[in-house]
Amino acid sequence: MSKILNLSENTTDEDLRHLTTLLLYHLVEKSGGQIQFKLEDAHHVRESLTTKMVQMQVGDEIRLRIINRLPELS
């Protein structure tokens, strides 16, 4: 089950995967070129994805929000 909810009419899921990679690069660059976290933190995030997901809307801007996982996507 996807962890990203696509709210964009003209953007495919493949486009979102590509944009996600670009956004990650952008965030690391904006953070001084390095982001560091523990493996334990990554496990915690993975666990939270059972009840949460990322909502992504693409237009002139890209908007990301963390939302409660929709029941039909559980």
Predicted model as a PDB file, atoms N, CA, C, CB and O in Angstrom, pLDDT in the B-factor column:
MODEL        1                                                                  
ATOM      1  N   MET A   1       0.843  -1.172   0.000  1.00 44.00           N  
ATOM      2  CA  MET A   1       0.000   0.000   0.000  1.00 44.00           C  
ATOM      3  C   MET A   1       0.890   1.237   0.000  1.00 44.00           C  
ATOM      4  CB  MET A   1      -0.960  -0.003   1.216  1.00 44.00           C  
ATOM      5  O   MET A   1       1.848   1.325   0.768  1.00 44.00           O  
ATOM      6  N   SER A   2       0.572   2.168  -0.848  1.00 61.00           N  
ATOM      7  CA  SER A   2       1.365   3.382  -0.967  1.00 61.00           C  
ATOM      8  C   SER A   2       1.308   4.195   0.315  1.00 61.00           C  
ATOM      9  CB  SER A   2       0.884   4.220  -2.144  1.00 61.00           C  
ATOM     10  O   SER A   2       0.286   4.218   1.001  1.00 61.00           O  
ATOM     11  N   LYS A   3       2.390   4.850   0.629  1.00 69.00           N  
ATOM     12  CA  LYS A   3       2.459   5.724   1.795  1.00 69.00           C  
ATOM     13  C   LYS A   3       2.219   7.174   1.396  1.00 69.00           C  
ATOM     14  CB  LYS A   3       3.815   5.584   2.491  1.00 69.00           C  
ATOM     15  O   LYS A   3       2.242   8.070   2.239  1.00 69.00           O  
ATOM     16  N   ILE A   4       1.985   7.400   0.086  1.00 74.00           N  
ATOM     17  CA  ILE A   4       1.746   8.752  -0.418  1.00 74.00           C  
ATOM     18  C   ILE A   4       0.389   8.786  -1.098  1.00 74.00           C  
ATOM     19  CB  ILE A   4       2.870   9.198  -1.402  1.00 74.00           C  
ATOM     20  O   ILE A   4       0.110   7.983  -1.988  1.00 74.00           O  
ATOM     21  N   LEU A   5      -0.461   9.726  -0.671  1.00 71.00           N  
ATOM     22  CA  LEU A   5      -1.769   9.915  -1.269  1.00 71.00           C  
ATOM     23  C   LEU A   5      -1.650  11.001  -2.326  1.00 71.00           C  
ATOM     24  CB  LEU A   5      -2.839  10.283  -0.195  1.00 71.00           C  
ATOM     25  O   LEU A   5      -1.311  12.141  -2.010  1.00 71.00           O  
ATOM     26  N   ASN A   6      -1.925  10.657  -3.570  1.00 73.00           N  
ATOM     27  CA  ASN A   6      -1.810  11.574  -4.694  1.00 73.00           C  
ATOM     28  C   ASN A   6      -3.106  12.353  -4.843  1.00 73.00           C  
ATOM     29  CB  ASN A   6      -1.474  10.816  -5.997  1.00 73.00           C  
ATOM     30  O   ASN A   6      -4.134  11.776  -5.197  1.00 73.00           O  
ATOM     31  N   LEU A   7      -3.074  13.656  -4.579  1.00 72.00           N  
ATOM     32  CA  LEU A   7      -4.257  14.505  -4.723  1.00 72.00           C  
ATOM     33  C   LEU A   7      -4.226  15.316  -6.011  1.00 72.00           C  
ATOM     34  CB  LEU A   7      -4.375  15.440  -3.533  1.00 72.00           C  
ATOM     35  O   LEU A   7      -5.053  16.209  -6.198  1.00 72.00           O  
ATOM     36  N   SER A   8      -3.299  15.024  -6.888  1.00 74.00           N  
ATOM     37  CA  SER A   8      -3.115  15.823  -8.096  1.00 74.00           C  
ATOM     38  C   SER A   8      -3.733  15.113  -9.292  1.00 74.00           C  
ATOM     39  CB  SER A   8      -1.621  16.098  -8.347  1.00 74.00           C  
ATOM     40  O   SER A   8      -3.433  13.951  -9.565  1.00 74.00           O  
ATOM     41  N   GLU A   9      -4.585  15.817  -9.987  1.00 77.00           N  
ATOM     42  CA  GLU A   9      -5.281  15.232 -11.136  1.00 77.00           C  
ATOM     43  C   GLU A   9      -4.344  14.912 -12.297  1.00 77.00           C  
ATOM     44  CB  GLU A   9      -6.366  16.170 -11.610  1.00 77.00           C  
ATOM     45  O   GLU A   9      -4.557  13.932 -13.010  1.00 77.00           O  
ATOM     46  N   ASN A  10      -3.314  15.726 -12.492  1.00 81.00           N  
ATOM     47  CA  ASN A  10      -2.459  15.589 -13.666  1.00 81.00           C  
ATOM     48  C   ASN A  10      -1.087  15.007 -13.359  1.00 81.00           C  
ATOM     49  CB  ASN A  10      -2.292  16.918 -14.317  1.00 81.00           C  
ATOM     50  O   ASN A  10      -0.170  15.116 -14.173  1.00 81.00           O  
ATOM     51  N   THR A  11      -0.939  14.390 -12.191  1.00 82.00           N  
ATOM     52  CA  THR A  11       0.352  13.836 -11.801  1.00 82.00           C  
ATOM     53  C   THR A  11       0.193  12.351 -11.537  1.00 82.00           C  
ATOM     54  CB  THR A  11       0.919  14.560 -10.554  1.00 82.00           C  
ATOM     55  O   THR A  11      -0.669  11.942 -10.759  1.00 82.00           O  
ATOM     56  N   THR A  12       1.017  11.549 -12.179  1.00 85.00           N  
ATOM     57  CA  THR A  12       0.941  10.102 -11.992  1.00 85.00           C  
ATOM     58  C   THR A  12       1.682   9.698 -10.719  1.00 85.00           C  
ATOM     59  CB  THR A  12       1.527   9.362 -13.217  1.00 85.00           C  
ATOM     60  O   THR A  12       2.450  10.482 -10.162  1.00 85.00           O  
ATOM     61  N   ASP A  13       1.446   8.486 -10.272  1.00 81.00           N  
ATOM     62  CA  ASP A  13       2.174   7.980  -9.111  1.00 81.00           C  
ATOM     63  C   ASP A  13       3.663   7.888  -9.400  1.00 81.00           C  
ATOM     64  CB  ASP A  13       1.634   6.612  -8.694  1.00 81.00           C  
ATOM     65  O   ASP A  13       4.481   8.093  -8.503  1.00 81.00           O  
ATOM     66  N   GLU A  14       4.025   7.582 -10.639  1.00 86.00           N  
ATOM     67  CA  GLU A  14       5.445   7.546 -11.023  1.00 86.00           C  
ATOM     68  C   GLU A  14       6.057   8.943 -10.916  1.00 86.00           C  
ATOM     69  CB  GLU A  14       5.610   6.995 -12.467  1.00 86.00           C  
ATOM     70  O   GLU A  14       7.186   9.094 -10.450  1.00 86.00           O  
ATOM     71  N   ASP A  15       5.305   9.973 -11.352  1.00 86.00           N  
ATOM     72  CA  ASP A  15       5.769  11.357 -11.202  1.00 86.00           C  
ATOM     73  C   ASP A  15       6.008  11.682  -9.734  1.00 86.00           C  
ATOM     74  CB  ASP A  15       4.748  12.345 -11.806  1.00 86.00           C  
ATOM     75  O   ASP A  15       6.992  12.336  -9.390  1.00 86.00           O  
ATOM     76  N   LEU A  16       5.105  11.224  -8.870  1.00 82.00           N  
ATOM     77  CA  LEU A  16       5.249  11.491  -7.438  1.00 82.00           C  
ATOM     78  C   LEU A  16       6.499  10.830  -6.871  1.00 82.00           C  
ATOM     79  CB  LEU A  16       4.016  11.006  -6.681  1.00 82.00           C  
ATOM     80  O   LEU A  16       7.185  11.423  -6.039  1.00 82.00           O  
ATOM     81  N   ARG A  17       6.802   9.615  -7.308  1.00 84.00           N  
ATOM     82  CA  ARG A  17       8.014   8.953  -6.839  1.00 84.00           C  
ATOM     83  C   ARG A  17       9.249   9.760  -7.236  1.00 84.00           C  
ATOM     84  CB  ARG A  17       8.103   7.523  -7.403  1.00 84.00           C  
ATOM     85  O   ARG A  17      10.183   9.908  -6.447  1.00 84.00           O  
ATOM     86  N   HIS A  18       9.246  10.278  -8.460  1.00 88.00           N  
ATOM     87  CA  HIS A  18      10.367  11.103  -8.929  1.00 88.00           C  
ATOM     88  C   HIS A  18      10.434  12.403  -8.117  1.00 88.00           C  
ATOM     89  CB  HIS A  18      10.223  11.417 -10.452  1.00 88.00           C  
ATOM     90  O   HIS A  18      11.515  12.814  -7.697  1.00 88.00           O  
ATOM     91  N   LEU A  19       9.294  13.043  -7.898  1.00 88.00           N  
ATOM     92  CA  LEU A  19       9.269  14.283  -7.127  1.00 88.00           C  
ATOM     93  C   LEU A  19       9.698  14.050  -5.681  1.00 88.00           C  
ATOM     94  CB  LEU A  19       7.873  14.899  -7.165  1.00 88.00           C  
ATOM     95  O   LEU A  19      10.329  14.917  -5.076  1.00 88.00           O  
ATOM     96  N   THR A  20       9.366  12.906  -5.130  1.00 86.00           N  
ATOM     97  CA  THR A  20       9.760  12.591  -3.761  1.00 86.00           C  
ATOM     98  C   THR A  20      11.276  12.559  -3.644  1.00 86.00           C  
ATOM     99  CB  THR A  20       9.160  11.247  -3.317  1.00 86.00           C  
ATOM    100  O   THR A  20      11.832  13.073  -2.673  1.00 86.00           O  
ATOM    101  N   THR A  21      11.943  11.970  -4.605  1.00 89.00           N  
ATOM    102  CA  THR A  21      13.403  11.948  -4.613  1.00 89.00           C  
ATOM    103  C   THR A  21      13.954  13.363  -4.711  1.00 89.00           C  
ATOM    104  CB  THR A  21      13.928  11.089  -5.775  1.00 89.00           C  
ATOM    105  O   THR A  21      14.893  13.716  -3.997  1.00 89.00           O  
ATOM    106  N   LEU A  22      13.376  14.174  -5.592  1.00 91.00           N  
ATOM    107  CA  LEU A  22      13.831  15.560  -5.733  1.00 91.00           C  
ATOM    108  C   LEU A  22      13.594  16.362  -4.458  1.00 91.00           C  
ATOM    109  CB  LEU A  22      13.121  16.232  -6.907  1.00 91.00           C  
ATOM    110  O   LEU A  22      14.431  17.175  -4.066  1.00 91.00           O  
ATOM    111  N   LEU A  23      12.453  16.133  -3.813  1.00 89.00           N  
ATOM    112  CA  LEU A  23      12.155  16.835  -2.571  1.00 89.00           C  
ATOM    113  C   LEU A  23      13.131  16.456  -1.462  1.00 89.00           C  
ATOM    114  CB  LEU A  23      10.732  16.539  -2.132  1.00 89.00           C  
ATOM    115  O   LEU A  23      13.552  17.307  -0.679  1.00 89.00           O  
ATOM    116  N   LEU A  24      13.483  15.184  -1.401  1.00 90.00           N  
ATOM    117  CA  LEU A  24      14.454  14.742  -0.406  1.00 90.00           C  
ATOM    118  C   LEU A  24      15.793  15.452  -0.625  1.00 90.00           C  
ATOM    119  CB  LEU A  24      14.637  13.208  -0.469  1.00 90.00           C  
ATOM    120  O   LEU A  24      16.408  15.937   0.325  1.00 90.00           O  
ATOM    121  N   TYR A  25      16.232  15.507  -1.864  1.00 94.00           N  
ATOM    122  CA  TYR A  25      17.468  16.208  -2.196  1.00 94.00           C  
ATOM    123  C   TYR A  25      17.363  17.682  -1.787  1.00 94.00           C  
ATOM    124  CB  TYR A  25      17.775  16.084  -3.709  1.00 94.00           C  
ATOM    125  O   TYR A  25      18.289  18.236  -1.195  1.00 94.00           O  
ATOM    126  N   HIS A  26      16.234  18.305  -2.106  1.00 93.00           N  
ATOM    127  CA  HIS A  26      16.003  19.715  -1.793  1.00 93.00           C  
ATOM    128  C   HIS A  26      16.065  19.951  -0.274  1.00 93.00           C  
ATOM    129  CB  HIS A  26      14.633  20.172  -2.353  1.00 93.00           C  
ATOM    130  O   HIS A  26      16.690  20.908   0.182  1.00 93.00           O  
ATOM    131  N   LEU A  27      15.420  19.079   0.497  1.00 93.00           N  
ATOM    132  CA  LEU A  27      15.414  19.240   1.956  1.00 93.00           C  
ATOM    133  C   LEU A  27      16.803  19.071   2.554  1.00 93.00           C  
ATOM    134  CB  LEU A  27      14.460  18.242   2.591  1.00 93.00           C  
ATOM    135  O   LEU A  27      17.187  19.811   3.459  1.00 93.00           O  
ATOM    136  N   VAL A  28      17.552  18.105   2.053  1.00 95.00           N  
ATOM    137  CA  VAL A  28      18.920  17.914   2.550  1.00 95.00           C  
ATOM    138  C   VAL A  28      19.779  19.131   2.194  1.00 95.00           C  
ATOM    139  CB  VAL A  28      19.546  16.616   1.958  1.00 95.00           C  
ATOM    140  O   VAL A  28      20.562  19.607   3.016  1.00 95.00           O  
ATOM    141  N   GLU A  29      19.629  19.619   0.985  1.00 96.00           N  
ATOM    142  CA  GLU A  29      20.387  20.792   0.562  1.00 96.00           C  
ATOM    143  C   GLU A  29      20.037  22.009   1.423  1.00 96.00           C  
ATOM    144  CB  GLU A  29      20.119  21.093  -0.922  1.00 96.00           C  
ATOM    145  O   GLU A  29      20.928  22.756   1.827  1.00 96.00           O  
ATOM    146  N   LYS A  30      18.754  22.213   1.704  1.00 95.00           N  
ATOM    147  CA  LYS A  30      18.302  23.337   2.528  1.00 95.00           C  
ATOM    148  C   LYS A  30      18.766  23.216   3.980  1.00 95.00           C  
ATOM    149  CB  LYS A  30      16.785  23.436   2.482  1.00 95.00           C  
ATOM    150  O   LYS A  30      18.826  24.208   4.707  1.00 95.00           O  
ATOM    151  N   SER A  31      19.093  21.996   4.392  1.00 95.00           N  
ATOM    152  CA  SER A  31      19.535  21.748   5.767  1.00 95.00           C  
ATOM    153  C   SER A  31      21.052  21.766   5.889  1.00 95.00           C  
ATOM    154  CB  SER A  31      18.998  20.413   6.258  1.00 95.00           C  
ATOM    155  O   SER A  31      21.606  21.210   6.837  1.00 95.00           O  
ATOM    156  N   GLY A  32      21.714  22.389   4.952  1.00 96.00           N  
ATOM    157  CA  GLY A  32      23.169  22.500   5.020  1.00 96.00           C  
ATOM    158  C   GLY A  32      23.903  21.344   4.378  1.00 96.00           C  
ATOM    159  O   GLY A  32      25.111  21.196   4.567  1.00 96.00           O  
ATOM    160  N   GLY A  33      23.190  20.516   3.616  1.00 95.00           N  
ATOM    161  CA  GLY A  33      23.834  19.440   2.883  1.00 95.00           C  
ATOM    162  C   GLY A  33      23.929  18.130   3.632  1.00 95.00           C  
ATOM    163  O   GLY A  33      24.504  17.163   3.131  1.00 95.00           O  
ATOM    164  N   GLN A  34      23.361  18.089   4.852  1.00 95.00           N  
ATOM    165  CA  GLN A  34      23.446  16.847   5.614  1.00 95.00           C  
ATOM    166  C   GLN A  34      22.273  16.757   6.589  1.00 95.00           C  
ATOM    167  CB  GLN A  34      24.795  16.759   6.374  1.00 95.00           C  
ATOM    168  O   GLN A  34      21.943  17.720   7.282  1.00 95.00           O  
ATOM    169  N   ILE A  35      21.661  15.595   6.624  1.00 92.00           N  
ATOM    170  CA  ILE A  35      20.652  15.272   7.635  1.00 92.00           C  
ATOM    171  C   ILE A  35      21.075  13.947   8.233  1.00 92.00           C  
ATOM    172  CB  ILE A  35      19.182  15.205   7.026  1.00 92.00           C  
ATOM    173  O   ILE A  35      21.443  13.014   7.519  1.00 92.00           O  
ATOM    174  N   GLN A  36      21.017  13.877   9.537  1.00 93.00           N  
ATOM    175  CA  GLN A  36      21.473  12.671  10.219  1.00 93.00           C  
ATOM    176  C   GLN A  36      20.370  12.206  11.161  1.00 93.00           C  
ATOM    177  CB  GLN A  36      22.805  12.926  10.996  1.00 93.00           C  
ATOM    178  O   GLN A  36      19.757  13.017  11.854  1.00 93.00           O  
ATOM    179  N   PHE A  37      20.120  10.900  11.184  1.00 91.00           N  
ATOM    180  CA  PHE A  37      19.168  10.339  12.128  1.00 91.00           C  
ATOM    181  C   PHE A  37      19.568   8.914  12.430  1.00 91.00           C  
ATOM    182  CB  PHE A  37      17.727  10.404  11.580  1.00 91.00           C  
ATOM    183  O   PHE A  37      20.322   8.290  11.683  1.00 91.00           O  
ATOM    184  N   LYS A  38      19.051   8.407  13.539  1.00 95.00           N  
ATOM    185  CA  LYS A  38      19.391   7.056  13.978  1.00 95.00           C  
ATOM    186  C   LYS A  38      18.475   6.046  13.309  1.00 95.00           C  
ATOM    187  CB  LYS A  38      19.295   6.937  15.510  1.00 95.00           C  
ATOM    188  O   LYS A  38      17.347   6.364  12.932  1.00 95.00           O  
ATOM    189  N   LEU A  39      18.971   4.833  13.166  1.00 95.00           N  
ATOM    190  CA  LEU A  39      18.172   3.756  12.613  1.00 95.00           C  
ATOM    191  C   LEU A  39      16.907   3.547  13.440  1.00 95.00           C  
ATOM    192  CB  LEU A  39      18.990   2.464  12.549  1.00 95.00           C  
ATOM    193  O   LEU A  39      15.852   3.218  12.898  1.00 95.00           O  
ATOM    194  N   GLU A  40      17.015   3.736  14.734  1.00 96.00           N  
ATOM    195  CA  GLU A  40      15.857   3.634  15.628  1.00 96.00           C  
ATOM    196  C   GLU A  40      14.771   4.638  15.226  1.00 96.00           C  
ATOM    197  CB  GLU A  40      16.285   3.871  17.095  1.00 96.00           C  
ATOM    198  O   GLU A  40      13.584   4.314  15.262  1.00 96.00           O  
ATOM    199  N   ASP A  41      15.175   5.854  14.843  1.00 94.00           N  
ATOM    200  CA  ASP A  41      14.223   6.867  14.385  1.00 94.00           C  
ATOM    201  C   ASP A  41      13.508   6.415  13.120  1.00 94.00           C  
ATOM    202  CB  ASP A  41      14.937   8.199  14.136  1.00 94.00           C  
ATOM    203  O   ASP A  41      12.305   6.623  12.967  1.00 94.00           O  
ATOM    204  N   ALA A  42      14.253   5.797  12.220  1.00 89.00           N  
ATOM    205  CA  ALA A  42      13.653   5.305  10.972  1.00 89.00           C  
ATOM    206  C   ALA A  42      12.630   4.217  11.264  1.00 89.00           C  
ATOM    207  CB  ALA A  42      14.740   4.769  10.018  1.00 89.00           C  
ATOM    208  O   ALA A  42      11.579   4.167  10.625  1.00 89.00           O  
ATOM    209  N   HIS A  43      12.929   3.342  12.226  1.00 91.00           N  
ATOM    210  CA  HIS A  43      11.976   2.296  12.603  1.00 91.00           C  
ATOM    211  C   HIS A  43      10.709   2.904  13.198  1.00 91.00           C  
ATOM    212  CB  HIS A  43      12.614   1.321  13.605  1.00 91.00           C  
ATOM    213  O   HIS A  43       9.604   2.426  12.941  1.00 91.00           O  
ATOM    214  N   HIS A  44      10.878   3.966  13.999  1.00 91.00           N  
ATOM    215  CA  HIS A  44       9.724   4.649  14.593  1.00 91.00           C  
ATOM    216  C   HIS A  44       8.839   5.255  13.497  1.00 91.00           C  
ATOM    217  CB  HIS A  44      10.192   5.752  15.578  1.00 91.00           C  
ATOM    218  O   HIS A  44       7.613   5.161  13.555  1.00 91.00           O  
ATOM    219  N   VAL A  45       9.468   5.868  12.512  1.00 87.00           N  
ATOM    220  CA  VAL A  45       8.706   6.454  11.402  1.00 87.00           C  
ATOM    221  C   VAL A  45       7.963   5.363  10.642  1.00 87.00           C  
ATOM    222  CB  VAL A  45       9.640   7.232  10.444  1.00 87.00           C  
ATOM    223  O   VAL A  45       6.791   5.529  10.302  1.00 87.00           O  
ATOM    224  N   ARG A  46       8.638   4.251  10.375  1.00 86.00           N  
ATOM    225  CA  ARG A  46       7.993   3.140   9.662  1.00 86.00           C  
ATOM    226  C   ARG A  46       6.772   2.640  10.430  1.00 86.00           C  
ATOM    227  CB  ARG A  46       8.991   1.984   9.445  1.00 86.00           C  
ATOM    228  O   ARG A  46       5.734   2.355   9.832  1.00 86.00           O  
ATOM    229  N   GLU A  47       6.893   2.534  11.741  1.00 87.00           N  
ATOM    230  CA  GLU A  47       5.759   2.091  12.554  1.00 87.00           C  
ATOM    231  C   GLU A  47       4.600   3.074  12.479  1.00 87.00           C  
ATOM    232  CB  GLU A  47       6.188   1.906  14.004  1.00 87.00           C  
ATOM    233  O   GLU A  47       3.441   2.660  12.433  1.00 87.00           O  
ATOM    234  N   SER A  48       4.896   4.367  12.466  1.00 86.00           N  
ATOM    235  CA  SER A  48       3.830   5.369  12.421  1.00 86.00           C  
ATOM    236  C   SER A  48       3.108   5.363  11.080  1.00 86.00           C  
ATOM    237  CB  SER A  48       4.398   6.756  12.695  1.00 86.00           C  
ATOM    238  O   SER A  48       1.979   5.846  10.979  1.00 86.00           O  
ATOM    239  N   LEU A  49       3.752   4.819  10.049  1.00 81.00           N  
ATOM    240  CA  LEU A  49       3.115   4.783   8.732  1.00 81.00           C  
ATOM    241  C   LEU A  49       1.967   3.778   8.663  1.00 81.00           C  
ATOM    242  CB  LEU A  49       4.143   4.450   7.674  1.00 81.00           C  
ATOM    243  O   LEU A  49       1.252   3.730   7.662  1.00 81.00           O  
ATOM    244  N   THR A  50       1.782   2.982   9.706  1.00 84.00           N  
ATOM    245  CA  THR A  50       0.619   2.104   9.736  1.00 84.00           C  
ATOM    246  C   THR A  50      -0.647   2.914   9.998  1.00 84.00           C  
ATOM    247  CB  THR A  50       0.792   1.013  10.807  1.00 84.00           C  
ATOM    248  O   THR A  50      -1.743   2.487   9.634  1.00 84.00           O  
ATOM    249  N   THR A  51      -0.499   4.090  10.634  1.00 88.00           N  
ATOM    250  CA  THR A  51      -1.663   4.939  10.928  1.00 88.00           C  
ATOM    251  C   THR A  51      -1.590   6.294  10.243  1.00 88.00           C  
ATOM    252  CB  THR A  51      -1.793   5.140  12.421  1.00 88.00           C  
ATOM    253  O   THR A  51      -2.577   7.030  10.226  1.00 88.00           O  
ATOM    254  N   LYS A  52      -0.445   6.635   9.681  1.00 87.00           N  
ATOM    255  CA  LYS A  52      -0.253   7.943   9.028  1.00 87.00           C  
ATOM    256  C   LYS A  52       0.179   7.746   7.587  1.00 87.00           C  
ATOM    257  CB  LYS A  52       0.796   8.795   9.788  1.00 87.00           C  
ATOM    258  O   LYS A  52       0.631   6.666   7.207  1.00 87.00           O  
ATOM    259  N   MET A  53       0.040   8.786   6.795  1.00 85.00           N  
ATOM    260  CA  MET A  53       0.533   8.778   5.422  1.00 85.00           C  
ATOM    261  C   MET A  53       0.814  10.211   4.988  1.00 85.00           C  
ATOM    262  CB  MET A  53      -0.487   8.100   4.465  1.00 85.00           C  
ATOM    263  O   MET A  53       0.403  11.161   5.654  1.00 85.00           O  
ATOM    264  N   VAL A  54       1.513  10.359   3.876  1.00 85.00           N  
ATOM    265  CA  VAL A  54       1.823  11.671   3.330  1.00 85.00           C  
ATOM    266  C   VAL A  54       0.811  11.984   2.237  1.00 85.00           C  
ATOM    267  CB  VAL A  54       3.282  11.726   2.779  1.00 85.00           C  
ATOM    268  O   VAL A  54       0.565  11.176   1.342  1.00 85.00           O  
ATOM    269  N   GLN A  55       0.235  13.167   2.331  1.00 86.00           N  
ATOM    270  CA  GLN A  55      -0.680  13.663   1.297  1.00 86.00           C  
ATOM    271  C   GLN A  55       0.136  14.635   0.441  1.00 86.00           C  
ATOM    272  CB  GLN A  55      -1.980  14.367   1.926  1.00 86.00           C  
ATOM    273  O   GLN A  55       0.760  15.554   0.971  1.00 86.00           O  
ATOM    274  N   MET A  56       0.134  14.438  -0.861  1.00 84.00           N  
ATOM    275  CA  MET A  56       0.951  15.259  -1.752  1.00 84.00           C  
ATOM    276  C   MET A  56       0.069  15.865  -2.824  1.00 84.00           C  
ATOM    277  CB  MET A  56       2.089  14.428  -2.389  1.00 84.00           C  
ATOM    278  O   MET A  56      -0.670  15.157  -3.509  1.00 84.00           O  
ATOM    279  N   GLN A  57       0.149  17.187  -2.968  1.00 85.00           N  
ATOM    280  CA  GLN A  57      -0.615  17.898  -3.983  1.00 85.00           C  
ATOM    281  C   GLN A  57       0.366  18.691  -4.833  1.00 85.00           C  
ATOM    282  CB  GLN A  57      -1.697  18.831  -3.341  1.00 85.00           C  
ATOM    283  O   GLN A  57       1.157  19.482  -4.317  1.00 85.00           O  
ATOM    284  N   VAL A  58       0.303  18.472  -6.130  1.00 84.00           N  
ATOM    285  CA  VAL A  58       1.234  19.113  -7.060  1.00 84.00           C  
ATOM    286  C   VAL A  58       0.468  20.096  -7.918  1.00 84.00           C  
ATOM    287  CB  VAL A  58       1.965  18.066  -7.944  1.00 84.00           C  
ATOM    288  O   VAL A  58      -0.539  19.747  -8.533  1.00 84.00           O  
ATOM    289  N   GLY A  59       0.946  21.312  -7.956  1.00 83.00           N  
ATOM    290  CA  GLY A  59       0.415  22.370  -8.806  1.00 83.00           C  
ATOM    291  C   GLY A  59       1.585  23.281  -9.114  1.00 83.00           C  
ATOM    292  O   GLY A  59       2.670  22.810  -9.456  1.00 83.00           O  
ATOM    293  N   ASP A  60       1.370  24.593  -8.994  1.00 86.00           N  
ATOM    294  CA  ASP A  60       2.493  25.519  -9.128  1.00 86.00           C  
ATOM    295  C   ASP A  60       3.475  25.319  -7.974  1.00 86.00           C  
ATOM    296  CB  ASP A  60       1.993  26.987  -9.168  1.00 86.00           C  
ATOM    297  O   ASP A  60       4.668  25.596  -8.098  1.00 86.00           O  
ATOM    298  N   GLU A  61       2.946  24.832  -6.848  1.00 88.00           N  
ATOM    299  CA  GLU A  61       3.751  24.476  -5.693  1.00 88.00           C  
ATOM    300  C   GLU A  61       3.499  23.008  -5.375  1.00 88.00           C  
ATOM    301  CB  GLU A  61       3.423  25.387  -4.468  1.00 88.00           C  
ATOM    302  O   GLU A  61       2.490  22.437  -5.789  1.00 88.00           O  
ATOM    303  N   ILE A  62       4.409  22.413  -4.648  1.00 85.00           N  
ATOM    304  CA  ILE A  62       4.213  21.043  -4.165  1.00 85.00           C  
ATOM    305  C   ILE A  62       3.930  21.147  -2.679  1.00 85.00           C  
ATOM    306  CB  ILE A  62       5.472  20.119  -4.456  1.00 85.00           C  
ATOM    307  O   ILE A  62       4.716  21.714  -1.921  1.00 85.00           O  
ATOM    308  N   ARG A  63       2.793  20.591  -2.271  1.00 87.00           N  
ATOM    309  CA  ARG A  63       2.399  20.632  -0.865  1.00 87.00           C  
ATOM    310  C   ARG A  63       2.396  19.227  -0.298  1.00 87.00           C  
ATOM    311  CB  ARG A  63       1.011  21.288  -0.695  1.00 87.00           C  
ATOM    312  O   ARG A  63       1.850  18.298  -0.894  1.00 87.00           O  
ATOM    313  N   LEU A  64       3.011  19.089   0.853  1.00 86.00           N  
ATOM    314  CA  LEU A  64       3.067  17.809   1.561  1.00 86.00           C  
ATOM    315  C   LEU A  64       2.456  17.999   2.942  1.00 86.00           C  
ATOM    316  CB  LEU A  64       4.537  17.275   1.666  1.00 86.00           C  
ATOM    317  O   LEU A  64       2.707  18.998   3.617  1.00 86.00           O  
ATOM    318  N   ARG A  65       1.652  17.024   3.348  1.00 89.00           N  
ATOM    319  CA  ARG A  65       1.090  17.023   4.697  1.00 89.00           C  
ATOM    320  C   ARG A  65       1.091  15.595   5.214  1.00 89.00           C  
ATOM    321  CB  ARG A  65      -0.353  17.624   4.716  1.00 89.00           C  
ATOM    322  O   ARG A  65       0.906  14.648   4.449  1.00 89.00           O  
ATOM    323  N   ILE A  66       1.297  15.447   6.500  1.00 89.00           N  
ATOM    324  CA  ILE A  66       1.151  14.140   7.131  1.00 89.00           C  
ATOM    325  C   ILE A  66      -0.268  14.092   7.680  1.00 89.00           C  
ATOM    326  CB  ILE A  66       2.237  13.899   8.269  1.00 89.00           C  
ATOM    327  O   ILE A  66      -0.689  14.963   8.441  1.00 89.00           O  
ATOM    328  N   ILE A  67      -0.996  13.052   7.277  1.00 88.00           N  
ATOM    329  CA  ILE A  67      -2.395  12.910   7.675  1.00 88.00           C  
ATOM    330  C   ILE A  67      -2.616  11.519   8.265  1.00 88.00           C  
ATOM    331  CB  ILE A  67      -3.344  13.151   6.465  1.00 88.00           C  
ATOM    332  O   ILE A  67      -1.788  10.623   8.098  1.00 88.00           O  
ATOM    333  N   ASN A  68      -3.736  11.351   8.953  1.00 89.00           N  
ATOM    334  CA  ASN A  68      -4.128  10.026   9.404  1.00 89.00           C  
ATOM    335  C   ASN A  68      -4.464   9.192   8.178  1.00 89.00           C  
ATOM    336  CB  ASN A  68      -5.335  10.091  10.392  1.00 89.00           C  
ATOM    337  O   ASN A  68      -5.111   9.668   7.246  1.00 89.00           O  
ATOM    338  N   ARG A  69      -4.021   7.954   8.191  1.00 84.00           N  
ATOM    339  CA  ARG A  69      -4.274   7.052   7.063  1.00 84.00           C  
ATOM    340  C   ARG A  69      -5.785   6.880   6.882  1.00 84.00           C  
ATOM    341  CB  ARG A  69      -3.582   5.665   7.290  1.00 84.00           C  
ATOM    342  O   ARG A  69      -6.516   6.612   7.836  1.00 84.00           O  
ATOM    343  N   LEU A  70      -6.226   7.040   5.648  1.00 76.00           N  
ATOM    344  CA  LEU A  70      -7.638   6.867   5.351  1.00 76.00           C  
ATOM    345  C   LEU A  70      -8.036   5.411   5.557  1.00 76.00           C  
ATOM    346  CB  LEU A  70      -7.952   7.317   3.912  1.00 76.00           C  
ATOM    347  O   LEU A  70      -7.297   4.513   5.155  1.00 76.00           O  
ATOM    348  N   PRO A  71      -9.192   5.157   6.179  1.00 77.00           N  
ATOM    349  CA  PRO A  71      -9.600   3.771   6.479  1.00 77.00           C  
ATOM    350  C   PRO A  71      -9.594   2.868   5.253  1.00 77.00           C  
ATOM    351  CB  PRO A  71     -10.982   3.762   7.093  1.00 77.00           C  
ATOM    352  O   PRO A  71      -9.218   1.700   5.350  1.00 77.00           O  
ATOM    353  N   GLU A  72     -10.005   3.390   4.105  1.00 74.00           N  
ATOM    354  CA  GLU A  72     -10.057   2.570   2.895  1.00 74.00           C  
ATOM    355  C   GLU A  72      -8.674   2.236   2.354  1.00 74.00           C  
ATOM    356  CB  GLU A  72     -10.858   3.277   1.829  1.00 74.00           C  
ATOM    357  O   GLU A  72      -8.555   1.387   1.471  1.00 74.00           O  
ATOM    358  N   LEU A  73      -7.625   2.880   2.859  1.00 68.00           N  
ATOM    359  CA  LEU A  73      -6.262   2.601   2.420  1.00 68.00           C  
ATOM    360  C   LEU A  73      -5.470   1.809   3.459  1.00 68.00           C  
ATOM    361  CB  LEU A  73      -5.544   3.899   2.109  1.00 68.00           C  
ATOM    362  O   LEU A  73      -4.267   1.602   3.299  1.00 68.00           O  
ATOM    363  N   SER A  74      -6.132   1.373   4.505  1.00 66.00           N  
ATOM    364  CA  SER A  74      -5.459   0.591   5.556  1.00 66.00           C  
ATOM    365  C   SER A  74      -5.316  -0.840   5.141  1.00 66.00           C  
ATOM    366  CB  SER A  74      -6.221   0.669   6.873  1.00 66.00           C  
ATOM    367  O   SER A  74      -4.776  -1.651   5.893  1.00 66.00           O  
TER     368      SER A  74                                                      
ENDMDL                                                                          
END                                                                             
